[in-house]
Amino acid sequence: MDRKYFGTDGVRGAVGKFPITPEFVLKLGWAAGSVLAKNGKKRVLIGKDTRISGYMLESALEAGLSAAGIKSLLLGPMPTPAVSYLTKAFRADAGVVISASHNPYYDNGIKFFSRQGTKLPDEVEAEIEKLLDHDIVCTGSENLGKAERIDDATGRYIEFCKSTFPNDLSLEGLRIVLDCANGATYRSAPSVFRELGAKVTTIGTAPNGININDGVGSTHPEALARKVVETGADLGIAFDGDGDRVMLVDKTGYIIDGDEVLFIVARDMQERGVFRGGVVGTLMSNLGLELALKKIRIPFIRSAVGDRYVMEELIDNNWRLGGENSGHVICLDYVSTGDGIVSALQVLRALVRKGCSLEELRGGISKCPQKLVNVKFVEGLDPLHAPNVLVAVKRAEERLGKRGRVLLRKSGTEPLIRVMVEGLDEKEVSDLADMIAHEVSEVK
């Protein structure tokens, strides 16, 4: 689909610049409400992360939905996967999340869930985009939508998360550090792990509107690693700003990414006799994951980068587990989108069941050296097809041969080219990634 406004994860950008303006978001609310709830109960849930701009955009979105005759159920600060779950639980027509996920506070975005709690299909986004090119047609005053705040939304989500952890197991005796990125999990995550028995220490649980993802969270797991080592905790868990990603840290400070989470969960399910099908990774997934799964005879395939594409492969193959090395893991036995808390609980389930440490649990997968470099580019340029970049990529591929791979792609959410090189020799991988990144930066 050739999207005009929607990216790979809704509509996103810098606050105050088109399309993340009050005017556009109001119209987006009207268009989305008109499409998503035209044959339903005319109820839509709205959740947001902790960015200061969330207040402004929530008001604009609510006004647009009201103009379409849609009632808004306001959840307040709430993880993205919580909105997915609650949309289904409330039998709402759709769910909306105001968040830019792992981006800095000055960005924000709007993403939608269907009544099934899944990302919108392309054809629905196309229908919304078509309406955005028309003037708002406000419904009659007697049919305008109302707004209602749902006060117990966090408690409902906490109980759901706990339900994905077996009743006959407990986290008693575990000392866990949680890093909530000053984001949407700052209230729910500590409660979940404490109520399951863990002794919890927290960082990143004091949002002020502008400190989301600022040196904390799954995009900066080094802060969590320091805290785990400093406090002598058994492990640490880091979420991103909207709570759909997770990274873990063992007691030595070693950072466990989404690839290792997938392996741990898949192996545990296999050992319990409940695993079926295979695992979906992405083009960015480490070769070590593929080799480790092959060793225990679990099939593995790669999708394009992005959770929507992982989900498509899961559905097409009737598989239940997939995700990205960024920590966005989808466990379809419990959720219909990535959920950082639920994913972490599945790792802890394996840890408690086996009675081992996290560093022991991650044994069995050995990641190949991989380097990812993000290079900013001027929008309107196409560095992926620049002659100097193509030459650099060819040179790197010839050096690596069959011992590695090179991948360049545009970010779906930021003006970045992601340069990834993977191979067997760490220095060679690093040198080649830096060489290609330099050529990308030279494109003017």
C-alpha beads as a LAMMPS data file, in Angstrom:
LAMMPS data file: protein, C-alpha beads

444 atoms
443 bonds

1 atom types
1 bond types

-500.0 500.0 xlo xhi
-500.0 500.0 ylo yhi
-500.0 500.0 zlo zhi

Masses

1 110.0

Atoms # bond

1 1 1 0.000 0.000 0.000
2 1 1 1.251 3.489 -0.905
3 1 1 0.450 5.250 2.372
4 1 1 0.040 9.015 2.451
5 1 1 -0.183 9.448 6.231
6 1 1 0.227 6.021 7.836
7 1 1 3.670 4.519 8.365
8 1 1 4.478 1.003 9.519
9 1 1 3.088 1.804 12.982
10 1 1 0.325 4.362 12.585
11 1 1 0.856 8.091 12.087
12 1 1 4.002 9.447 13.722
13 1 1 6.205 12.527 13.699
14 1 1 7.495 15.552 15.581
15 1 1 4.883 17.254 17.749
16 1 1 3.673 20.537 16.268
17 1 1 4.724 19.586 12.754
18 1 1 2.346 18.003 10.257
19 1 1 0.832 15.498 10.763
20 1 1 1.191 15.570 14.567
21 1 1 -0.811 18.768 15.022
22 1 1 -4.112 19.306 16.870
23 1 1 -5.878 20.112 13.602
24 1 1 -4.805 16.951 11.825
25 1 1 -5.374 14.671 14.806
26 1 1 -8.892 16.046 15.216
27 1 1 -9.594 15.175 11.596
28 1 1 -7.903 11.796 12.011
29 1 1 -10.224 11.049 14.931
30 1 1 -13.249 11.906 12.827
31 1 1 -12.058 9.837 9.843
32 1 1 -11.030 6.826 11.921
33 1 1 -14.229 6.934 13.958
34 1 1 -16.322 7.115 10.815
35 1 1 -14.594 4.042 9.359
36 1 1 -13.960 1.865 12.418
37 1 1 -17.282 2.282 14.197
38 1 1 -19.752 2.751 11.368
39 1 1 -21.334 -0.653 11.949
40 1 1 -20.563 -1.137 15.635
41 1 1 -21.430 0.148 19.085
42 1 1 -19.751 3.496 18.376
43 1 1 -17.285 3.113 21.260
44 1 1 -13.527 3.599 20.973
45 1 1 -10.860 3.255 23.691
46 1 1 -8.060 5.838 23.936
47 1 1 -4.808 5.169 25.796
48 1 1 -1.558 7.108 25.809
49 1 1 1.983 7.022 27.125
50 1 1 3.484 9.671 29.407
51 1 1 4.542 12.328 26.881
52 1 1 3.420 15.844 27.721
53 1 1 1.889 16.182 24.243
54 1 1 -0.482 13.310 25.021
55 1 1 -2.906 15.670 26.753
56 1 1 -3.212 17.897 23.686
57 1 1 -3.525 15.052 21.205
58 1 1 -6.006 13.144 23.382
59 1 1 -8.313 16.171 23.434
60 1 1 -8.073 16.618 19.671
61 1 1 -8.683 12.928 19.028
62 1 1 -11.678 12.885 21.391
63 1 1 -13.175 15.905 19.607
64 1 1 -12.802 14.248 16.215
65 1 1 -14.391 11.025 17.426
66 1 1 -17.256 12.991 18.980
67 1 1 -17.883 14.752 15.667
68 1 1 -18.281 11.291 14.093
69 1 1 -20.767 10.291 16.794
70 1 1 -18.298 8.036 18.633
71 1 1 -18.049 7.687 22.415
72 1 1 -14.492 7.853 23.801
73 1 1 -13.476 5.630 26.713
74 1 1 -10.380 7.297 28.172
75 1 1 -7.830 4.974 29.758
76 1 1 -5.113 7.486 30.651
77 1 1 -1.436 6.394 30.620
78 1 1 -1.567 2.781 29.522
79 1 1 0.830 0.404 27.731
80 1 1 0.076 -0.225 24.071
81 1 1 -0.632 -3.953 24.652
82 1 1 -3.044 -3.002 27.452
83 1 1 -5.103 -0.998 24.962
84 1 1 -5.118 -4.004 22.638
85 1 1 -6.347 -6.273 25.453
86 1 1 -8.929 -3.813 26.804
87 1 1 -10.340 -3.128 23.337
88 1 1 -11.326 -6.788 23.186
89 1 1 -12.421 -6.937 26.829
90 1 1 -14.750 -3.933 26.434
91 1 1 -16.044 -5.181 23.062
92 1 1 -15.164 -1.741 21.691
93 1 1 -15.110 -0.979 17.995
94 1 1 -11.451 0.056 18.088
95 1 1 -8.584 1.084 20.323
96 1 1 -6.295 4.069 19.863
97 1 1 -2.850 4.598 21.371
98 1 1 -1.192 8.014 21.524
99 1 1 2.497 7.146 21.603
100 1 1 5.756 7.272 19.702
101 1 1 6.982 4.118 21.428
102 1 1 10.776 4.258 21.903
103 1 1 11.203 7.729 20.328
104 1 1 12.119 10.877 22.340
105 1 1 9.399 12.940 24.060
106 1 1 9.213 15.546 21.280
107 1 1 7.813 12.929 18.906
108 1 1 4.376 11.401 19.177
109 1 1 2.016 9.282 17.134
110 1 1 -1.416 7.750 16.787
111 1 1 -1.882 4.026 16.186
112 1 1 -5.043 1.976 15.998
113 1 1 -6.228 -1.479 16.989
114 1 1 -9.188 -3.303 15.488
115 1 1 -11.943 -4.717 17.691
116 1 1 -9.908 -7.975 17.702
117 1 1 -6.970 -6.136 19.291
118 1 1 -4.795 -6.393 16.173
119 1 1 -3.132 -3.734 14.039
120 1 1 -5.325 -2.398 11.263
121 1 1 -5.101 -4.095 7.861
122 1 1 -3.865 -2.019 4.935
123 1 1 -7.293 -1.733 3.357
124 1 1 -8.779 -0.162 6.507
125 1 1 -5.931 2.348 6.753
126 1 1 -6.544 3.168 3.076
127 1 1 -10.217 3.831 3.804
128 1 1 -9.289 6.187 6.654
129 1 1 -6.758 7.991 4.466
130 1 1 -9.394 8.474 1.783
131 1 1 -11.678 10.246 4.252
132 1 1 -8.831 12.487 5.410
133 1 1 -8.882 14.168 2.020
134 1 1 -12.457 15.347 2.667
135 1 1 -13.882 18.015 4.961
136 1 1 -15.227 16.952 8.350
137 1 1 -18.963 16.347 8.316
138 1 1 -20.137 16.707 11.909
139 1 1 -23.016 14.548 13.026
140 1 1 -26.131 16.191 14.466
141 1 1 -25.896 17.543 18.018
142 1 1 -28.185 14.823 19.344
143 1 1 -25.764 12.153 18.039
144 1 1 -22.438 13.616 19.167
145 1 1 -20.176 11.230 21.033
146 1 1 -19.585 11.516 24.773
147 1 1 -16.428 10.774 26.773
148 1 1 -15.982 8.625 29.857
149 1 1 -12.866 7.889 31.917
150 1 1 -12.271 4.223 32.830
151 1 1 -10.818 4.377 36.342
152 1 1 -10.009 0.684 36.816
153 1 1 -8.225 0.117 33.494
154 1 1 -4.783 -0.377 35.062
155 1 1 -6.099 -2.936 37.551
156 1 1 -7.815 -4.897 34.786
157 1 1 -4.578 -5.060 32.793
158 1 1 -2.506 -6.067 35.826
159 1 1 -4.811 -9.017 36.469
160 1 1 -4.625 -10.040 32.816
161 1 1 -0.811 -10.033 32.868
162 1 1 -0.752 -12.133 36.044
163 1 1 -3.125 -14.630 34.404
164 1 1 -0.422 -15.478 31.831
165 1 1 1.837 -16.809 34.627
166 1 1 0.925 -20.247 36.061
167 1 1 -0.974 -20.272 39.354
168 1 1 1.252 -23.038 40.721
169 1 1 4.434 -20.987 40.249
170 1 1 5.672 -17.940 42.170
171 1 1 8.393 -15.311 41.900
172 1 1 9.084 -15.561 45.636
173 1 1 12.760 -15.140 46.411
174 1 1 13.614 -13.349 43.158
175 1 1 15.121 -9.871 43.356
176 1 1 14.206 -7.999 40.194
177 1 1 15.051 -4.500 38.962
178 1 1 12.411 -3.027 36.663
179 1 1 13.155 -0.170 34.254
180 1 1 9.909 1.344 33.003
181 1 1 11.509 4.012 30.768
182 1 1 9.497 6.730 32.530
183 1 1 6.771 5.494 30.238
184 1 1 3.436 3.752 30.137
185 1 1 4.344 0.730 32.302
186 1 1 5.384 2.802 35.325
187 1 1 2.265 1.865 37.300
188 1 1 1.333 -1.584 35.995
189 1 1 4.695 -3.395 35.735
190 1 1 5.863 -2.993 39.368
191 1 1 2.461 -4.184 40.609
192 1 1 2.480 -7.275 38.387
193 1 1 5.867 -8.527 39.537
194 1 1 5.351 -7.627 43.196
195 1 1 1.976 -9.341 43.321
196 1 1 3.565 -12.481 41.869
197 1 1 6.010 -12.511 44.766
198 1 1 9.178 -10.796 43.556
199 1 1 11.133 -8.225 45.518
200 1 1 11.140 -5.291 43.091
201 1 1 13.455 -2.297 42.748
202 1 1 12.527 0.276 40.105
203 1 1 14.133 2.884 37.897
204 1 1 12.399 4.955 35.225
205 1 1 9.136 5.188 37.166
206 1 1 8.959 8.967 37.642
207 1 1 7.580 10.359 34.359
208 1 1 7.419 14.145 34.040
209 1 1 6.246 14.407 30.444
210 1 1 9.666 14.922 28.875
211 1 1 11.883 12.173 30.326
212 1 1 10.323 9.178 28.556
213 1 1 13.063 6.904 27.103
214 1 1 15.674 9.446 28.238
215 1 1 18.699 7.308 29.109
216 1 1 16.473 4.517 30.426
217 1 1 14.283 1.717 29.089
218 1 1 14.867 -1.029 26.563
219 1 1 16.654 1.340 24.165
220 1 1 19.180 2.174 26.913
221 1 1 19.525 -1.138 28.821
222 1 1 22.957 -0.165 30.108
223 1 1 21.216 1.855 32.871
224 1 1 19.403 -1.283 33.996
225 1 1 22.579 -3.371 33.767
226 1 1 24.385 -0.969 36.104
227 1 1 21.526 -1.046 38.611
228 1 1 21.319 -4.861 38.605
229 1 1 25.042 -5.229 39.308
230 1 1 25.010 -2.403 41.852
231 1 1 22.119 -3.881 43.869
232 1 1 23.114 -7.530 43.496
233 1 1 19.710 -8.361 41.992
234 1 1 18.998 -11.685 40.307
235 1 1 17.956 -10.035 37.059
236 1 1 16.541 -6.905 35.472
237 1 1 13.730 -6.183 33.030
238 1 1 13.497 -3.069 30.820
239 1 1 10.489 -1.895 28.838
240 1 1 10.246 0.840 26.230
241 1 1 8.067 3.929 26.491
242 1 1 4.817 2.261 25.451
243 1 1 5.515 -1.172 26.932
244 1 1 5.459 -3.390 23.860
245 1 1 9.216 -4.131 23.948
246 1 1 11.331 -5.837 26.573
247 1 1 15.007 -6.464 27.269
248 1 1 16.373 -8.464 30.206
249 1 1 19.645 -8.326 32.107
250 1 1 21.200 -11.195 34.067
251 1 1 23.020 -10.673 37.375
252 1 1 26.363 -10.205 35.592
253 1 1 24.990 -7.263 33.583
254 1 1 24.708 -9.225 30.323
255 1 1 21.875 -7.817 28.173
256 1 1 19.395 -10.324 26.752
257 1 1 17.621 -9.102 23.604
258 1 1 14.529 -10.198 21.731
259 1 1 16.317 -12.983 19.850
260 1 1 17.351 -14.641 23.106
261 1 1 13.885 -14.125 24.591
262 1 1 12.400 -15.947 21.598
263 1 1 14.812 -18.850 22.017
264 1 1 14.212 -19.168 25.767
265 1 1 10.427 -19.127 25.385
266 1 1 10.389 -21.484 22.383
267 1 1 12.658 -24.021 24.097
268 1 1 10.580 -23.886 27.299
269 1 1 7.354 -24.461 25.368
270 1 1 8.986 -27.351 23.544
271 1 1 10.150 -28.917 26.800
272 1 1 6.632 -28.600 28.227
273 1 1 5.194 -30.247 25.109
274 1 1 3.039 -27.295 24.079
275 1 1 5.079 -25.848 21.206
276 1 1 3.733 -26.198 17.702
277 1 1 4.906 -24.868 14.371
278 1 1 7.962 -22.648 14.398
279 1 1 9.321 -19.206 15.227
280 1 1 9.052 -16.071 13.088
281 1 1 11.967 -13.645 13.238
282 1 1 12.844 -10.755 10.938
283 1 1 15.600 -9.821 8.543
284 1 1 17.352 -8.268 11.557
285 1 1 17.251 -11.429 13.677
286 1 1 20.696 -12.741 14.570
287 1 1 21.963 -15.776 12.691
288 1 1 22.682 -17.312 16.089
289 1 1 18.934 -17.559 16.785
290 1 1 18.346 -19.447 13.554
291 1 1 21.194 -21.878 14.295
292 1 1 20.133 -22.422 17.927
293 1 1 16.535 -23.207 16.927
294 1 1 17.738 -25.520 14.183
295 1 1 19.763 -27.454 16.749
296 1 1 16.598 -28.236 18.749
297 1 1 14.602 -28.843 15.560
298 1 1 12.343 -25.804 15.674
299 1 1 11.600 -24.268 12.240
300 1 1 12.500 -20.602 11.722
301 1 1 11.532 -18.090 9.047
302 1 1 12.197 -14.386 8.586
303 1 1 9.673 -11.656 7.843
304 1 1 10.235 -8.054 6.829
305 1 1 11.121 -5.779 9.748
306 1 1 8.093 -4.649 11.753
307 1 1 5.697 -6.381 14.105
308 1 1 2.836 -6.204 11.590
309 1 1 4.885 -8.363 9.205
310 1 1 5.813 -10.808 11.965
311 1 1 2.105 -11.127 12.735
312 1 1 1.273 -11.742 9.067
313 1 1 3.740 -14.642 8.929
314 1 1 2.420 -16.088 12.195
315 1 1 -1.137 -16.041 10.881
316 1 1 -0.194 -17.384 7.437
317 1 1 1.731 -20.310 8.983
318 1 1 -0.597 -20.853 11.958
319 1 1 2.369 -20.412 14.319
320 1 1 2.215 -18.882 17.814
321 1 1 5.566 -17.223 18.560
322 1 1 7.549 -14.525 16.787
323 1 1 9.282 -11.225 17.262
324 1 1 12.175 -8.877 16.699
325 1 1 15.611 -8.563 18.269
326 1 1 14.527 -5.124 19.514
327 1 1 12.463 -6.977 22.132
328 1 1 9.088 -6.807 20.423
329 1 1 7.887 -10.383 21.043
330 1 1 4.433 -11.735 20.163
331 1 1 3.124 -14.713 22.145
332 1 1 -0.164 -15.462 20.396
333 1 1 -1.200 -17.928 23.097
334 1 1 -1.836 -14.877 25.296
335 1 1 -1.799 -11.634 23.289
336 1 1 -2.475 -10.311 19.806
337 1 1 0.396 -7.818 19.774
338 1 1 3.810 -7.378 21.386
339 1 1 3.584 -7.151 25.184
340 1 1 6.751 -6.513 27.199
341 1 1 5.317 -7.571 30.547
342 1 1 3.766 -10.792 29.230
343 1 1 6.954 -11.680 27.327
344 1 1 9.065 -11.169 30.452
345 1 1 6.703 -13.361 32.443
346 1 1 7.157 -16.203 29.945
347 1 1 10.928 -16.007 30.439
348 1 1 10.454 -16.039 34.219
349 1 1 8.109 -18.989 33.892
350 1 1 10.946 -20.967 32.290
351 1 1 13.417 -19.740 34.915
352 1 1 11.238 -20.723 37.881
353 1 1 10.225 -24.051 36.322
354 1 1 13.864 -25.050 35.784
355 1 1 15.067 -23.554 39.071
356 1 1 18.062 -21.903 37.437
357 1 1 19.554 -18.434 37.025
358 1 1 18.942 -16.248 33.999
359 1 1 22.535 -16.634 32.821
360 1 1 22.060 -20.413 32.881
361 1 1 18.699 -20.113 31.142
362 1 1 20.154 -18.222 28.198
363 1 1 22.610 -21.038 27.512
364 1 1 22.064 -22.794 24.196
365 1 1 22.139 -19.743 21.956
366 1 1 25.364 -18.117 20.821
367 1 1 24.846 -14.934 18.874
368 1 1 27.023 -14.099 15.896
369 1 1 28.780 -10.707 15.973
370 1 1 26.354 -8.146 14.591
371 1 1 26.593 -4.376 14.408
372 1 1 23.744 -1.960 13.767
373 1 1 24.448 1.674 12.913
374 1 1 21.654 4.248 12.580
375 1 1 22.446 7.038 10.119
376 1 1 20.263 10.132 9.790
377 1 1 19.401 11.262 6.288
378 1 1 17.574 14.190 4.751
379 1 1 14.021 13.229 3.871
380 1 1 13.534 13.264 0.133
381 1 1 16.881 11.611 -0.541
382 1 1 17.247 7.901 -1.225
383 1 1 20.608 6.729 0.192
384 1 1 19.687 3.074 -0.386
385 1 1 20.184 3.541 -4.127
386 1 1 23.081 6.002 -4.090
387 1 1 26.007 4.698 -6.220
388 1 1 28.611 5.101 -3.452
389 1 1 26.423 3.168 -1.003
390 1 1 25.783 0.364 -3.495
391 1 1 29.536 0.034 -4.100
392 1 1 30.219 -0.094 -0.341
393 1 1 27.585 -2.783 0.172
394 1 1 28.969 -4.889 -2.674
395 1 1 32.490 -4.597 -1.259
396 1 1 31.284 -5.693 2.187
397 1 1 29.331 -8.649 0.792
398 1 1 32.357 -9.805 -1.173
399 1 1 34.491 -9.648 2.005
400 1 1 31.966 -11.641 4.034
401 1 1 31.079 -14.209 1.384
402 1 1 28.886 -16.911 2.914
403 1 1 30.182 -16.092 6.407
404 1 1 27.801 -13.183 6.973
405 1 1 25.272 -10.769 5.548
406 1 1 24.564 -7.063 5.019
407 1 1 21.183 -5.387 5.394
408 1 1 20.238 -1.743 4.807
409 1 1 16.726 -0.463 5.374
410 1 1 14.852 2.724 6.088
411 1 1 13.280 3.064 9.516
412 1 1 9.495 3.067 9.361
413 1 1 9.245 5.634 12.159
414 1 1 12.266 7.966 11.896
415 1 1 14.423 9.527 9.116
416 1 1 17.129 6.909 9.620
417 1 1 18.919 4.350 7.503
418 1 1 19.649 1.260 9.579
419 1 1 22.914 -0.379 8.522
420 1 1 23.346 -3.944 9.792
421 1 1 26.333 -6.199 9.212
422 1 1 26.627 -9.706 10.624
423 1 1 29.437 -12.236 10.408
424 1 1 31.825 -14.471 12.316
425 1 1 34.621 -11.964 13.021
426 1 1 33.639 -9.083 15.344
427 1 1 36.275 -6.592 14.135
428 1 1 35.506 -7.270 10.488
429 1 1 31.785 -6.825 11.121
430 1 1 32.369 -3.535 12.958
431 1 1 34.726 -2.155 10.307
432 1 1 32.376 -3.002 7.450
433 1 1 29.329 -1.530 9.211
434 1 1 31.201 1.711 9.890
435 1 1 32.430 1.847 6.292
436 1 1 28.907 1.512 4.878
437 1 1 27.463 3.953 7.446
438 1 1 30.052 6.542 6.405
439 1 1 29.032 6.227 2.764
440 1 1 25.360 6.610 3.711
441 1 1 26.175 9.780 5.659
442 1 1 27.937 11.213 2.593
443 1 1 24.770 11.135 0.476
444 1 1 23.680 14.744 -0.029

Bonds

1 1 1 2
2 1 2 3
3 1 3 4
4 1 4 5
5 1 5 6
6 1 6 7
7 1 7 8
8 1 8 9
9 1 9 10
10 1 10 11
11 1 11 12
12 1 12 13
13 1 13 14
14 1 14 15
15 1 15 16
16 1 16 17
17 1 17 18
18 1 18 19
19 1 19 20
20 1 20 21
21 1 21 22
22 1 22 23
23 1 23 24
24 1 24 25
25 1 25 26
26 1 26 27
27 1 27 28
28 1 28 29
29 1 29 30
30 1 30 31
31 1 31 32
32 1 32 33
33 1 33 34
34 1 34 35
35 1 35 36
36 1 36 37
37 1 37 38
38 1 38 39
39 1 39 40
40 1 40 41
41 1 41 42
42 1 42 43
43 1 43 44
44 1 44 45
45 1 45 46
46 1 46 47
47 1 47 48
48 1 48 49
49 1 49 50
50 1 50 51
51 1 51 52
52 1 52 53
53 1 53 54
54 1 54 55
55 1 55 56
56 1 56 57
57 1 57 58
58 1 58 59
59 1 59 60
60 1 60 61
61 1 61 62
62 1 62 63
63 1 63 64
64 1 64 65
65 1 65 66
66 1 66 67
67 1 67 68
68 1 68 69
69 1 69 70
70 1 70 71
71 1 71 72
72 1 72 73
73 1 73 74
74 1 74 75
75 1 75 76
76 1 76 77
77 1 77 78
78 1 78 79
79 1 79 80
80 1 80 81
81 1 81 82
82 1 82 83
83 1 83 84
84 1 84 85
85 1 85 86
86 1 86 87
87 1 87 88
88 1 88 89
89 1 89 90
90 1 90 91
91 1 91 92
92 1 92 93
93 1 93 94
94 1 94 95
95 1 95 96
96 1 96 97
97 1 97 98
98 1 98 99
99 1 99 100
100 1 100 101
101 1 101 102
102 1 102 103
103 1 103 104
104 1 104 105
105 1 105 106
106 1 106 107
107 1 107 108
108 1 108 109
109 1 109 110
110 1 110 111
111 1 111 112
112 1 112 113
113 1 113 114
114 1 114 115
115 1 115 116
116 1 116 117
117 1 117 118
118 1 118 119
119 1 119 120
120 1 120 121
121 1 121 122
122 1 122 123
123 1 123 124
124 1 124 125
125 1 125 126
126 1 126 127
127 1 127 128
128 1 128 129
129 1 129 130
130 1 130 131
131 1 131 132
132 1 132 133
133 1 133 134
134 1 134 135
135 1 135 136
136 1 136 137
137 1 137 138
138 1 138 139
139 1 139 140
140 1 140 141
141 1 141 142
142 1 142 143
143 1 143 144
144 1 144 145
145 1 145 146
146 1 146 147
147 1 147 148
148 1 148 149
149 1 149 150
150 1 150 151
151 1 151 152
152 1 152 153
153 1 153 154
154 1 154 155
155 1 155 156
156 1 156 157
157 1 157 158
158 1 158 159
159 1 159 160
160 1 160 161
161 1 161 162
162 1 162 163
163 1 163 164
164 1 164 165
165 1 165 166
166 1 166 167
167 1 167 168
168 1 168 169
169 1 169 170
170 1 170 171
171 1 171 172
172 1 172 173
173 1 173 174
174 1 174 175
175 1 175 176
176 1 176 177
177 1 177 178
178 1 178 179
179 1 179 180
180 1 180 181
181 1 181 182
182 1 182 183
183 1 183 184
184 1 184 185
185 1 185 186
186 1 186 187
187 1 187 188
188 1 188 189
189 1 189 190
190 1 190 191
191 1 191 192
192 1 192 193
193 1 193 194
194 1 194 195
195 1 195 196
196 1 196 197
197 1 197 198
198 1 198 199
199 1 199 200
200 1 200 201
201 1 201 202
202 1 202 203
203 1 203 204
204 1 204 205
205 1 205 206
206 1 206 207
207 1 207 208
208 1 208 209
209 1 209 210
210 1 210 211
211 1 211 212
212 1 212 213
213 1 213 214
214 1 214 215
215 1 215 216
216 1 216 217
217 1 217 218
218 1 218 219
219 1 219 220
220 1 220 221
221 1 221 222
222 1 222 223
223 1 223 224
224 1 224 225
225 1 225 226
226 1 226 227
227 1 227 228
228 1 228 229
229 1 229 230
230 1 230 231
231 1 231 232
232 1 232 233
233 1 233 234
234 1 234 235
235 1 235 236
236 1 236 237
237 1 237 238
238 1 238 239
239 1 239 240
240 1 240 241
241 1 241 242
242 1 242 243
243 1 243 244
244 1 244 245
245 1 245 246
246 1 246 247
247 1 247 248
248 1 248 249
249 1 249 250
250 1 250 251
251 1 251 252
252 1 252 253
253 1 253 254
254 1 254 255
255 1 255 256
256 1 256 257
257 1 257 258
258 1 258 259
259 1 259 260
260 1 260 261
261 1 261 262
262 1 262 263
263 1 263 264
264 1 264 265
265 1 265 266
266 1 266 267
267 1 267 268
268 1 268 269
269 1 269 270
270 1 270 271
271 1 271 272
272 1 272 273
273 1 273 274
274 1 274 275
275 1 275 276
276 1 276 277
277 1 277 278
278 1 278 279
279 1 279 280
280 1 280 281
281 1 281 282
282 1 282 283
283 1 283 284
284 1 284 285
285 1 285 286
286 1 286 287
287 1 287 288
288 1 288 289
289 1 289 290
290 1 290 291
291 1 291 292
292 1 292 293
293 1 293 294
294 1 294 295
295 1 295 296
296 1 296 297
297 1 297 298
298 1 298 299
299 1 299 300
300 1 300 301
301 1 301 302
302 1 302 303
303 1 303 304
304 1 304 305
305 1 305 306
306 1 306 307
307 1 307 308
308 1 308 309
309 1 309 310
310 1 310 311
311 1 311 312
312 1 312 313
313 1 313 314
314 1 314 315
315 1 315 316
316 1 316 317
317 1 317 318
318 1 318 319
319 1 319 320
320 1 320 321
321 1 321 322
322 1 322 323
323 1 323 324
324 1 324 325
325 1 325 326
326 1 326 327
327 1 327 328
328 1 328 329
329 1 329 330
330 1 330 331
331 1 331 332
332 1 332 333
333 1 333 334
334 1 334 335
335 1 335 336
336 1 336 337
337 1 337 338
338 1 338 339
339 1 339 340
340 1 340 341
341 1 341 342
342 1 342 343
343 1 343 344
344 1 344 345
345 1 345 346
346 1 346 347
347 1 347 348
348 1 348 349
349 1 349 350
350 1 350 351
351 1 351 352
352 1 352 353
353 1 353 354
354 1 354 355
355 1 355 356
356 1 356 357
357 1 357 358
358 1 358 359
359 1 359 360
360 1 360 361
361 1 361 362
362 1 362 363
363 1 363 364
364 1 364 365
365 1 365 366
366 1 366 367
367 1 367 368
368 1 368 369
369 1 369 370
370 1 370 371
371 1 371 372
372 1 372 373
373 1 373 374
374 1 374 375
375 1 375 376
376 1 376 377
377 1 377 378
378 1 378 379
379 1 379 380
380 1 380 381
381 1 381 382
382 1 382 383
383 1 383 384
384 1 384 385
385 1 385 386
386 1 386 387
387 1 387 388
388 1 388 389
389 1 389 390
390 1 390 391
391 1 391 392
392 1 392 393
393 1 393 394
394 1 394 395
395 1 395 396
396 1 396 397
397 1 397 398
398 1 398 399
399 1 399 400
400 1 400 401
401 1 401 402
402 1 402 403
403 1 403 404
404 1 404 405
405 1 405 406
406 1 406 407
407 1 407 408
408 1 408 409
409 1 409 410
410 1 410 411
411 1 411 412
412 1 412 413
413 1 413 414
414 1 414 415
415 1 415 416
416 1 416 417
417 1 417 418
418 1 418 419
419 1 419 420
420 1 420 421
421 1 421 422
422 1 422 423
423 1 423 424
424 1 424 425
425 1 425 426
426 1 426 427
427 1 427 428
428 1 428 429
429 1 429 430
430 1 430 431
431 1 431 432
432 1 432 433
433 1 433 434
434 1 434 435
435 1 435 436
436 1 436 437
437 1 437 438
438 1 438 439
439 1 439 440
440 1 440 441
441 1 441 442
442 1 442 443
443 1 443 444
